[in-house]
């Protein structure tokens, strides 16, 4: 126990790695430096971590590792804080270290530690990349073995045996493996070689008798080891937690409790999410009501998914999580409104992100963590003249630019049932210039409207019994008596016949000048007169096409003229 903090749970150097868990339960400091979040009822002795999680070497880059380490510790480099964790708040850490015969400051925490010109974050990342191991697992191993991630004043000896590699139950730690870089590399190699099948004796994938404690009297049980990663964890720390260990969280349990693999599971779950299951998985939560729309009408439809995978989703990276058209995948949609250049990405950014407790972030982040939910806003626009009917738009949540872009979900695909009404819809096209008239004088004006609905329009001349005509009406409010109506058909109807009907190009006259088919354009022309008594000034007159006597009569397309009246 040379130069070690033997009475602080997470600071042990020369205890063998396999025995480290036992000491953790017996020594003074037994609770984690944060509130427990891991559900230890989900600990499965035969599947502590899946191979896909352990081999996810891309889970963090160097910058992300460094940021994580920074977030976990506030370093007491000079040892000036009180040693209250030892019951000696009257002494500083440096003074307590001197009392125990430990070295003095500086104490370099993991977030500022360097070796061989590389930061701890770089060393962890490099080992992860070299051996194809998840850097998060190496971070957890450093915490589980020596408490280095959260230690505010680590000793040099803790770095010397950082991952507990080469510390067997029956002998002192092997000096051949001393040194932080060496320890991290050897631990990464251990897991890599066993997962690849290069190493591995003793425990194996399949049935194994695994002890609860180095004390054989504490017993063992049969464990079916499901994968290579779990095999490697038992070859690193050859004990399983008993019921008392699992019931105590990060606590001691009982005299037969071992905590190494339990704490590996707990730290990883608390810090990085589930140790098993797919990296990407989504669970459908809700969606808004199916829309019913007119041709040329739009709306926003919403769908919400929960991130039930292990890793965060982002909408601003090179591999963003988005909604895509499906059945077939990536088909261009007829109902796309700002769905990207190929009309197949209805949700390209997160509309709203909800925390695990269901509350929304005040400002929508670009990240959806495991356990959180995201709402996608899907803008739908019915094409002009689209036929009446019920249409299905199938969608799927995906990870863009991934080898496996389709994210597994509780509902593999969802759909919006889009109901298109039979409807008269008018869209404004053009109008005459705003007129200037003298008191008692008249002027001409016109408006053109495109039939963007899915029903043919008839004017008063072509409308047969049972067919209601489309006319131009004064509005705001509808059927308003216009002050300029002396040459109107009636006080609120400037025109009830089509002056011209054009084909969709707006230039070629249609075959029937009294019927406008969907997609064709109608011109209403009329005269208006400024009464002699009209005061000089500018008057705004509102008009719109309507279905005379229809229910509904409103076709949209409200327009106006600003009429300037001058004195004679």
N, C-alpha and C positions, 0 to 999 in steps of 0.2 A: 504493500500500500504506500509506496514511496511517493512523496510529493503529490498526494491525491486528496481531494475533498471527500473523504470517505463517509462523513456524516451528512452529506447533502445528496439526496437521491440521484439526481441527474448528473453527478460529477464523480465518476469512478474511472480510474485508469486500468489498474492491474487485475481487476476482477475479470475472469474469463467471460467472453461474450455470452456463452450459454447460461452462465450463472448471474449475469447482470440483472436479468429480470427479477430474480429472487431477492437480491439486495434492494432493488427498487421498492419492493413492498415492505421491507423491514426498516428502512432508514427514515430519518425524520421528515423529510420533505416529500410528500406523496401526492400532492395535487398539481394539476397542470397550471401554467401561467395564464390561463384563459378559461372561460366557462365551457364545460363539456357540451358538445353537440352531437358526437357520434352515438348512434343507437347500437349498443353492444349486443343487443338481442339479435342483430343481423350478422354477428361474427359467425362464420362457418369454418370450423376447424379444417375441413377438407378442401376449402377454396378460399384461402385468406385473401388472395389477389389473383386476378386473371392474367394470363400470359399477355393479352393485348394491352393491358394497363402497364404491366412491368416493362414491356418493350416499346412503349410510346416515347421514343427519344425526343420527339418534337413538341412535347407538352409545354416547354418553357425555353425561351432563348436566354442569353446571358443577361440582358437588361431586365427581363422579367424575374430571373433568379435573384439578381441584385436587389431589385425593388422589394421582393418578398422578404429577403433577409433584413433589409432596412426596416421593414414594417414590424419585425418581430422583436427588436431589441433596442434599448437605449443604453449605450455602453457606459460603464463606470471605469473608463480607461485608467484613471489615476487612483482608483480605489478609495475615493473620499466619501462614498455613501456609507450609511450605518450597516453593520452586519446583523441586522435584525432577523434575518432568516435563520440565524444560529442562536437567537435569543440574546445577542450582545449588541443591542442598539447603542451601547456606550462606546463601542469601538467602531472604527471605520473598517472597510474591507481590507485595506492594506495593513492595518494594525492587527486585525484578526489573523490574516495570513502569516504575519511575523510570529504571532503567538503559537500558531500551529506548525511553524517551520516551513511554510510554503513560500514561494518566491514573491517578491514585491512587484509593484507596477513597473511598466505599463501592462495592462490587461487588454489584449486585443480581441474584441468580439468578432464573431464569424463574418459579420458584414464589412469589417475593415481589415480582416486578416489577409495577408499575402504570403506566398511562398514561391520562390524561384521566379519572381517577377510577375506572377499571375495572382489575381484575386481569387478568393474562395469560390465566388460565383463562376469564374472562368474555369477553374479546376473541375468543379462539379459538372459544368456543361461539357467540357472536353472529354471527361471520362464517360459521360452518358453517350456522346456521339461515337466515341471509339468502340464502345462495347454494346451499343444499341439498347441502352437501359434508360428508363424514365428518370430524368433528373429529380423529379419530385420524390421518387423512392429513395434516392441517395440523400436528399435533404432530410427526409423522415428518419433514415438510418442514423444520421449524425445526431439528431435529437434523441432518438430512442437509446442510443448507446452512450452518449456523453452530454446530452443536453445542450449542445453547442449552439443551436439555433436561437435559443432564448436566454442563454447565460450572459449576464451583464458584466461578468469579470472572470472569464475562463482562464485556467492555468495552462501553461505550456504542455503539461503532461496530457491534458485532454486532447490536444491536437496530435500528440504523438501516437495515440491510440484511438483516433477520431471515430472510426467505424467499428471498433472492437475486432477487427480482422486479425487472425493469428493469435487469439487469446483462448486456448482450449480450457476445458474444465479441469484438467489434471496437471497443468503446468503453467508457469508464468507466460506472459505474452512474449512472442518471438520478436526479438529486436530486428530481425530481417525485414519486418513489415512496419517499422516505425515511420512516422512522418505523415503529415496530413495528405499530401498528394498520393503517396504510396498507399495509404489506407483507403482513400476514395477509389483509386484505380483497382486495387485488389478486390474490394467489395463489388464494384461494377463487373469485374471479370468473373467473380464467383457466380453471380446471377446469370450472366451471359452464357457461361460455359455449361451450366446445368440446364438452362432453358434449351440450349442447342443440343443437349445430350452428350456433350464432350466429357463432362464430369458427372459424378453422382453415384455414391455408394452409401449404403445404409438405408435411408428413407428413399422411397421410390413412388412413382405414380401407381396407385392401387391401394390395397389394404396394408396398413402399418399399425403397429402398437406404439403409441406415443405417450410418453410420461407427462404427468402434470407438474412434476417438480424433480430436481436432482435427487431428492430423498425418495428412494424406491418405495418406501412405506406409504407414500401418498398415492400410489397406484398409477394406472394408465388406462387407456381405452383404445379400442380399434378405431382408426380414422381412415376413411377412404380418401386418399389424396387425389384430387381431380386433375391437377395440372403441374407442369414443371416449375412454375413460379412458387407455388405452395411447397413443393418438394424442396426448392432452394431455400425458402424461409426456414423450414425445419432443419435443414442441414446447417443453417447459420445459427439458429436458436432452437434447440431440439426439444422444446416443451410446448404444450398447449395450455391455455388458461382453463382453470376449473370454474365451476359455477360461481363460486365466491368472488373470483377475480373479475368475472364479467359483470357481476352484480354491483361491484364497487366502483365502477367507472375507472378513473385513474388511481383509485385507492389501493389499499393493501390486500383486501380479500382476507384470506385466512393463512394459517401456517403452511398450507400446501399449495398456495397460489404462486404461479409464475406469470410474469407480465410482459415479457419481451414481444411475443407475437401479438398479444392483445394491444400493447401500446403502438406497435407498428400500424395495426389496423386503425386504431383510434386517432393517432396523429394524422395519418394520411386522410382519413375520412373528414376530420375536422378542418384540415387545411386545404385539401384538394378535391374532396368529393368521394363518391363510391369507389371501392377498390375492385369491384367486379362490374360486369355488364358492359354494354357497348359505349364507346365514346360519344356517339351521336344517337340519340333516341328522343322522340317527341311523343307527347300524349295530347290528343285533341281535348280542348277544354270547352269551347263554345263557339258559336257563330251567330251572326245577326240573321233576322228573318229574310226569307227569300224575297227578292225585289219584284215588283210589278211595275212596268214602265211603258211609256209611249215610245214610238220611234223618235230618234234624235234626242231622247231624254237620258240623263245620267244620274248616277247615285254612287255612294260609297258603301261597300259591304265589308264587314269585319269578320275575321276569324282569329281565334286565340289558341295557342299551343303552349304547353308546359315543357320545359327542358328537363326530360327525365333521363338524359344521358349523363356522362361523367364530365364532359368538358363544356366550357362556355361557348355560346354562339356570338358571332359578331356580324355586323352588317357593313363594316367599313374596312375589311381586309381583302386580301387576294382570294380568299376562300369564304365568301360571306354566306350566311344562311338566308335563304329567300323562299318565296312562294314561286312555283312554276306551274305552267299548264301541264296537264297530264291526260293520258288516255286518248291519243299517244303523248308521250312526254315531249315537251317543248313545241307543241303545235301552236301556230299563230291563231289567236282568238278573234272572232268577229266582234266581240264585245269589249275589246281592249281600250282603255283610256289611260295613256301614259304607262304602258307596260313594257317600255323599252323598245329598242329599234326593231326587234323581231316579234313584238306583240305577244310575248310569252312569259313575261316576268311581272305578274300583277302586284307582288309585294316585294319591292327591292330594298326598302329600309324599314326599320322597326317603327311602328306608329306609337306604341305605348309598351312600356316594360313594367311588369308587376313583380314585386318582391315575393318571397316565399310565403309571407303572411297575407298576400293578396292586395296589399296597398301599392299604389302606383308611385313610381319615382316622380318627383316634381319636374325634373328635366329628363326627358327620355335619353337613356344612355345608349351607347352602341354595343353594349354587352348584355347578354342574358346568361346569368350563371345557372349552374345546375340547381334545379328546384324552383327557379323563377319562371315566369310566363311572359309571352310576348304576343301583342296584338298586331296583326297585319291589316292594313287598310287597302282594300281592293277597289279601285275606281272602275266602275262599269259604265259604258256608254252604248246605248242601242243605236245601230246605224240608221241613217235616214231611210225611210220607206221599208224598214224591215217588216216582213210579214208577221201577222198575229200568230202567236203560238207559245208553247212551253219549250224552253231550251235548257240544256244542261252543260255547265262549264265545270269540268273536272280539274282539280288543283292538287298539288303535292308539295310538301316542304322538302327542300333540298339544301345541300351544301355545294355551292358553286365551285367548279374547277377541282373537284375531288375525284379520286379513283373510284369511289362509290358515292355518287352524288345524291342518291335517294336516301333520305333519312328514314330509318324504320320508325313506324308510328303505331299507336293503338288503332288508328283508322288509316290504312295505307293510302287512301285518297279520299278527298272530300269534294263536294260539289255545291255549286250555287244553282238552284233552279230559277231560271230567269223567265218570267212571264211577260210577254210583249202584248200589249193591248191592241185591239183594232182602234185606230184613233186618227182624227184629223189634226195635223200638226203643221203650223205655218212658221217658216223661218224667213225673217226679213232679208232682202237682197239689196235693194237700192231705192232711191227716191229722188224727186226733183229738188232743186235748190230752194232754200227758204225764200218765200216771195216778199216783195214790197209792193203794196197797193195803196192807192189814194182812197180817201173816203168816197163811198158810192161807186167804186170801181171793182172789177172782177179780175181774177187771175186763174191760171190752170196749174194743176199739181198732179203728181202720180206717185204711187208706191208699187214696188214689185215684191212678191213673196214666193218662196219655193215651197211646193208641197212636199214636206219631209215626213209626212205620215204614211200610212199604208192604205188609204182610201182615196178614190178619185173625187175631185171637187167638181161640182156643177154650179153654174151661175143660174140666175132667175129664169133665163130663157131655156136652158136645157133640163132643168129640174122637173122630172115627171112626178106624178102623185106618189107619195111615199118617200121621195128623195128630197132632202132639205138642202137649200142652196147655200153657197158660201158668198157672203157679202162683206162690204167694207162698212164698219160702224164707227161712229164717234164714241169715245170711251173715256174712262177716268173721271166719273164713273161710266159704266157701260150704258149705252143709249142716251148719253148726254145730248141735250139740245145745243147744237153749235150756234154761236153768234154769227157765223158766216154761211148759214145754210140756205139762203134764198134760191140757190140753183142746185141744191141737193135733191135727191129723189124724195126724201122726207127730212125732217129736222135733224135726224141722227143718222141718216144713211146717205153718204155722199155718192156711193156707187153700188149697184146690185148686179151689174153685168161685168164680165171680163172685157177689158179693152183689147188685150192681147194675151195669148197663151204661147209660151215658148217651150221648146224642148230643153233638156237639162243643160245644154251649152249656153242658154240665155240669149241666143241669137236666131236660131232657126225656128220659124213658126211651126207650132204643132198642127197636126192634121185637123183636130177639132178645136175651134176657137172658143167653145163654150164649156169644154170639159178639160180639166187639168189632171192628168194622171200622176201618180206618185213619182216624184223626181222632176216634174215640169214646173214652170215658173209662170205666175199670173201677174199681169199688170192691171191695176185699178187706176183709172184716170177720172178726174172730176174738176168742176169749177167751184170756186168759192168767191163770195162777194162781201166786201166790207161795207156795212151800212153807213149811210151818210152821217148818222149820229155817233158812229164809233169814234171814241177819243183817239188822238194820235198816240202811238205806243207800239210795243211788241207783245203779241199774244201767243201763248203756246197752246196748240190744238192737238189732242191725242186721238189716235185712230188705231183700229186693229181689225183683221179679218175675223169673222165669226161664222158659226154654223147657225143660220137663222132658224130659230125654233128648236134647236138641238139641245140635248141634255147628255153630255155637257155641250155648251155652246162655245166655250173658250178654246181657242186654237193656238194661243200664244201670239208672238209677233207684234207686240205693241210698238207703235212708232209715233212720231210727232212732227209737226211743222211749227216753226217759229214765224209767225206772220207779222210783218212790220207794216203798220198803218200810218200813212202820212196825210197831212192836211192837204186840201185841194189848193 
